């Protein structure tokens, strides 16, 4: 028999649209001979629906839509994720639709409540296994987190399951694909059962889902790999309860997956929120260059506009490089010099500033003029402003509130500066779009004469290593210094991370691609007396 994995990109809250797309996938699967079609976790509501689940009207509407969808499923079986209400409690559930009705319901037992997950806020855990028959094979249902723990799989096996089916809403980060294969393989070996792992694909606010669904045999070996970053309807052929091997692998390069994550994140955020396009400030630097490349790959050149906002401090080569890149990509490109507004600000403030020397105040004025102009264009024409700052800058506060932080979506918010360079090389390997000089020039904000980023920061190789250890791995400053990084650098960087928290709280939502980004999974207080760097020298 055949099982169809419907790796779909659903929209949160679009109950009728999601049901329609699942029904279309089911019909395609039936024409291909599938007796069972599996859709991802919470495929009816979209994932994650967050506080929509606290609204009884939303849960009621999803139950009505489930019943209507069930009436259309008669010739095969369809697994649909939905929000169930059982004995007055809400559950993350999966329904087996067959024979024109809801034949069985499984309620997720293990509710994740860490990193970006807070399912205990919304759901009660289930207690019972669910085993159903389709095409002469007995399938045991699990949902996402259930497969990360031994209990639910063992329950399903003991209830007579021959194959485990797992609908998932597993977000991407740089280590997640390997973790999934390792964990699912362990469950398969423990129970001597094949596993069909069906994951969603698409972007939802800061989260991106890579799909990358797969099938393992009873020994835990991956025997079928569905492509990442695309919707797909994949057929898994079972000989009895044994899956037949199908050739296919994932690209092993992390840059490949991160770049596709950024493209998908931009495409779905703009499309699902119905913006007509995007615009960004193109500075001639590496961050805005990568952001422009991602935007064009996501939306097409006709939907992207680049604006150069030069000041008295911009080098000529910055303008030349920005013009060249815009020409390569074929996007609309405009130059709006900010010298006039900048001079007007300085004249207005002259009585207040007097003879005080220039400092970051004047630098921030320039950034805020740029942010104001970009937002004005956004308001007038409807395109969303993509911010161009990276994770390294956001971590230590080297970004200007209401300036370069102004915008609606932060493409590189979780991308460290060293990774920005690797992604630029990766994108150019597919076809040169970023001029080489943009990649090789020392990075600079160009807000004062002869400025470079390394005037006031450790080398990015050092900075990013400290950030990864402290932010993503929870290492202490003492542990990081023991790794060989200068204690003075560690002390300074950790202090900057703390005092920049108020800025990050006001930053645009951005795409998460690491195990911990500055979004749903970073919840530190702005006001705090905990200073864990003070014991370090320097």
FENMOWO-V35875 format. One record per backbone hydrogen bond with DSSP energy under -1.0 kcal/mol. CO is the residue of the C=O (numbers start at 0). NH is the residue of the N-H. E is the energy in kcal/mol with one decimal. If there is no record, write none. Layout:
CO | NH | E
CO | NH | E
This chain:
0 | 237 | -3.2
1 | 34 | -2.2
1 | 35 | -1.1
2 | 235 | -3.5
3 | 37 | -3.0
4 | 6 | -1.1
4 | 233 | -2.2
5 | 7 | -1.3
6 | 231 | -1.9
7 | 200 | -2.2
10 | 13 | -1.9
12 | 14 | -1.7
13 | 17 | -3.0
14 | 18 | -2.2
15 | 19 | -2.4
16 | 20 | -2.0
17 | 21 | -2.1
18 | 22 | -2.4
19 | 23 | -2.0
20 | 24 | -2.1
21 | 25 | -2.5
22 | 26 | -2.4
23 | 27 | -2.1
24 | 28 | -2.5
25 | 29 | -2.8
26 | 30 | -2.2
27 | 31 | -1.3
28 | 33 | -2.7
29 | 32 | -1.5
34 | 76 | -2.0
35 | 3 | -3.3
36 | 78 | -2.8
37 | 5 | -2.8
39 | 42 | -1.2
41 | 45 | -2.0
44 | 12 | -2.9
48 | 51 | -1.9
49 | 52 | -2.2
50 | 53 | -1.3
51 | 54 | -1.6
54 | 57 | -1.0
54 | 58 | -1.7
55 | 59 | -2.7
56 | 60 | -2.2
57 | 61 | -2.1
58 | 62 | -1.8
59 | 63 | -2.2
60 | 64 | -2.2
61 | 65 | -1.9
62 | 66 | -2.0
63 | 67 | -2.1
64 | 68 | -2.4
65 | 69 | -2.7
66 | 70 | -1.5
68 | 71 | -1.6
69 | 72 | -1.5
72 | 99 | -3.4
76 | 36 | -2.1
77 | 96 | -3.3
78 | 38 | -1.6
79 | 94 | -3.2
80 | 43 | -2.6
81 | 92 | -2.4
83 | 90 | -2.8
85 | 88 | -1.9
88 | 85 | -3.0
89 | 123 | -2.7
90 | 83 | -2.5
91 | 107 | -3.0
92 | 81 | -2.6
93 | 105 | -2.9
94 | 79 | -2.3
95 | 102 | -2.3
95 | 103 | -1.2
96 | 77 | -2.1
97 | 100 | -1.3
100 | 97 | -2.2
100 | 102 | -1.0
103 | 95 | -2.9
105 | 93 | -2.6
107 | 125 | -2.7
111 | 118 | -2.1
113 | 116 | -3.2
117 | 120 | -1.5
118 | 121 | -1.2
118 | 122 | -2.9
129 | 140 | -2.6
131 | 138 | -3.4
133 | 136 | -1.7
136 | 133 | -2.3
137 | 161 | -3.1
137 | 162 | -1.5
138 | 131 | -2.4
139 | 164 | -2.9
141 | 166 | -1.1
142 | 145 | -2.6
143 | 146 | -2.1
144 | 147 | -1.8
145 | 148 | -1.2
149 | 153 | -2.0
150 | 154 | -2.5
151 | 155 | -2.2
152 | 156 | -2.4
153 | 157 | -2.6
154 | 158 | -1.5
155 | 160 | -2.3
156 | 159 | -1.8
162 | 139 | -2.9
163 | 195 | -3.0
164 | 141 | -2.3
165 | 197 | -2.4
166 | 143 | -2.0
172 | 175 | -1.8
174 | 178 | -1.6
175 | 179 | -2.6
176 | 180 | -1.9
177 | 181 | -2.3
178 | 182 | -2.7
179 | 183 | -3.0
180 | 184 | -2.0
181 | 185 | -1.6
182 | 186 | -1.9
183 | 187 | -2.4
184 | 188 | -2.3
185 | 189 | -2.5
186 | 190 | -1.6
187 | 191 | -1.3
187 | 192 | -1.5
193 | 163 | -2.7
194 | 215 | -2.5
195 | 165 | -3.1
196 | 213 | -1.8
197 | 167 | -2.6
199 | 210 | -1.6
201 | 208 | -3.3
203 | 206 | -2.2
205 | 511 | -3.1
206 | 203 | -3.0
207 | 171 | -3.6
208 | 201 | -2.5
209 | 228 | -2.4
212 | 225 | -3.1
213 | 196 | -2.9
214 | 222 | -2.7
214 | 223 | -1.4
215 | 194 | -1.3
216 | 219 | -2.0
220 | 216 | -2.3
222 | 245 | -3.5
223 | 214 | -2.4
231 | 6 | -2.4
233 | 4 | -3.3
235 | 2 | -2.7
236 | 243 | -2.9
238 | 241 | -1.6
241 | 238 | -3.3
252 | 256 | -1.3
253 | 257 | -2.7
254 | 258 | -2.4
255 | 259 | -1.9
256 | 260 | -2.2
257 | 261 | -2.3
258 | 262 | -2.3
259 | 263 | -2.7
260 | 264 | -2.6
261 | 265 | -2.3
262 | 266 | -2.7
263 | 267 | -2.7
264 | 268 | -1.8
265 | 269 | -2.5
266 | 270 | -2.7
267 | 271 | -2.7
268 | 272 | -1.3
269 | 274 | -2.3
270 | 273 | -1.2
276 | 383 | -2.3
277 | 304 | -1.9
278 | 385 | -2.5
279 | 306 | -2.4
284 | 288 | -1.6
285 | 289 | -2.4
286 | 290 | -2.3
287 | 291 | -2.3
288 | 292 | -2.1
289 | 293 | -2.5
290 | 294 | -2.6
291 | 295 | -2.4
292 | 296 | -2.2
293 | 297 | -2.2
294 | 298 | -2.8
295 | 299 | -2.2
299 | 302 | -1.5
300 | 303 | -1.3
302 | 277 | -2.8
303 | 331 | -1.0
304 | 279 | -1.8
305 | 333 | -1.9
306 | 281 | -2.1
307 | 335 | -2.9
309 | 337 | -2.6
310 | 313 | -1.3
314 | 317 | -1.1
314 | 318 | -1.1
315 | 319 | -2.3
316 | 320 | -2.7
317 | 321 | -2.3
318 | 322 | -2.7
319 | 323 | -2.3
320 | 324 | -2.5
321 | 325 | -2.4
322 | 326 | -2.1
323 | 327 | -2.4
324 | 328 | -2.3
325 | 329 | -1.5
325 | 330 | -1.3
331 | 305 | -2.9
333 | 307 | -3.2
337 | 341 | -2.5
338 | 342 | -2.8
339 | 343 | -2.2
340 | 344 | -2.3
341 | 345 | -2.4
342 | 346 | -2.5
343 | 347 | -2.3
344 | 348 | -2.3
345 | 349 | -1.2
348 | 351 | -1.0
348 | 352 | -2.8
349 | 353 | -2.7
352 | 355 | -2.3
358 | 362 | -1.2
359 | 363 | -2.8
360 | 364 | -1.8
361 | 365 | -1.5
362 | 366 | -1.7
363 | 367 | -2.6
364 | 368 | -2.2
365 | 369 | -2.1
366 | 370 | -2.3
367 | 371 | -2.3
368 | 372 | -2.3
369 | 373 | -2.5
370 | 374 | -2.3
371 | 375 | -2.0
372 | 376 | -2.1
373 | 377 | -2.1
374 | 378 | -2.8
375 | 379 | -2.3
376 | 380 | -2.4
377 | 381 | -2.6
383 | 278 | -2.5
384 | 407 | -2.6
384 | 408 | -1.4
386 | 410 | -1.1
389 | 393 | -2.3
390 | 394 | -2.5
391 | 395 | -1.5
392 | 397 | -1.8
396 | 398 | -2.0
399 | 402 | -2.2
399 | 404 | -1.8
402 | 405 | -1.6
408 | 386 | -2.1
409 | 412 | -1.0
409 | 510 | -1.1
411 | 414 | -2.1
414 | 390 | -2.1
415 | 419 | -2.0
416 | 420 | -1.6
417 | 421 | -1.5
418 | 422 | -2.7
419 | 423 | -2.0
420 | 424 | -2.1
421 | 425 | -2.3
422 | 426 | -2.9
423 | 427 | -2.2
424 | 428 | -1.5
434 | 437 | -1.2
435 | 439 | -2.0
436 | 440 | -2.1
442 | 452 | -2.6
447 | 450 | -1.3
451 | 454 | -1.7
452 | 455 | -1.3
458 | 462 | -2.9
459 | 463 | -2.9
460 | 464 | -1.1
461 | 465 | -2.3
462 | 466 | -2.6
463 | 467 | -2.6
464 | 468 | -2.1
465 | 469 | -2.5
466 | 470 | -3.2
467 | 471 | -1.2
467 | 472 | -1.2
468 | 474 | -2.7
475 | 479 | -2.3
476 | 480 | -2.5
477 | 481 | -2.0
479 | 484 | -1.1
480 | 483 | -1.7
485 | 489 | -2.4
486 | 490 | -2.8
487 | 491 | -2.1
488 | 492 | -2.7
489 | 493 | -2.5
490 | 494 | -1.9
491 | 495 | -2.4
492 | 496 | -2.3
493 | 497 | -1.8
494 | 498 | -2.3
495 | 499 | -1.3
497 | 500 | -1.6
499 | 503 | -1.9
500 | 504 | -1.9
502 | 505 | -1.4
503 | 506 | -1.3
508 | 409 | -3.0
512 | 173 | -1.6
516 | 518 | -1.5
518 | 521 | -1.8
530 | 533 | -1.3
532 | 535 | -1.7
